[in-house]
Amino acid sequence: MSEKTLTRMDLSEAVFREVGLSRNESAALVESVLQHMSDALVEGETVKISSFGTFAVRSKSARVGRNPKTGDEVPISPRRVLTFRPSHLMKDRVAAGTKR
């Protein structure tokens, strides 16, 4: 399995090659899309990308946790967590190991 990580630069380079925008315009477009997604998630909205998956923010209530080393109970404060649920198409593609 590959250890490569897809970065913002990789995304903007792909936009540059496939769409034909300049490198600066490609980078600005990628930043704009990521900023729109981030802003929507901060507002508590769900971000659904067809054939890819759904990003959502869940609110978790306070609870009592336990330190596994000592067994001491520790209060865990309420928080918001980001979740991602891949689409069935994405799950199938990853399981099959195929590119588009």
N, C-alpha and C positions, 0 to 999 in steps of 0.2 A: 504494500500500500504506500502511496506517495505521501511525503511529508511537506509538500508545497502548500503555501498559504496564499489565498487570493486576497490581494490588497486593493485599496482605493486606486492606487497607481495602475494596477493591472486592469481594473474596470475602466478607467479613463483611457488607457491605451487601447483596449478593445473597442470602445466607442470611436476613438480616433481612426482605427483601421477600418471598422465596418460601416460607420456612418459617414465619415469624411469630414467631420468638424476638425478645427485646428486642435492642437494639444491643449491649449489654454481653455478653449470652449468646451472640450470634452471633460476636462477636469472640473470646470464650473458646473456642467450638467450633472455629473456624478455627485458633486457636493450638494447641489440643489435637491436632487432626489433623496439623498440620505438625510438632509436637513428637514424636508417635508415629512419623511417617515418618522424621524425623531420627535418633531413637534407634535405630530398626531398622537404618538405613544405617550408623550408627556401629558397631553390633554386627556388621556384615558381612552382614546379611540382605538379601534382594532384596525390593523393594516393587513389587508388581504391582497396577495399577488397571485393572480390566476395561474394555475399549473406549477406554482412554486410552494406557497404555504401561507400561513397566517401568523402574524405577530400580535400578541395581546398582552395587556398588563393585568395582572391578578393582584387583588388585595388579600394579604394573608393576615389573619388575626393574631393577637398575642397568644403565646402558649408557653408552657414550661418545658425546657429541654434538659438534657442530662449530659454532663461532661463524661465522655466515655472512659477517660483515664481514672478519674477520682470517684465518679458516680454522683457527684454533687448536682443538685438541681439548679438550673440557671434560667432566669426569665428571658424569653425571646420576645423582643418588642414587635408590634405590628409593622408591616412593611409592604411595599409594592414590588412585585417581581415581574420581569419580562419573560414571556413564554413564547415558544415557536412551535407550531404544529405543521409539519410538512404535508403537502397535498398528496393524494394517492398516486398521482402521476410521478411526483418527485420521489416518493418512497419506492415505486417500481423501478425508476431509472437508477437509483442508488443501489438497490438490491441486484439489479442486472449488471451494473457497472458499465452502462452505455452512455455515450455522449449523444447529443442531438444529432 
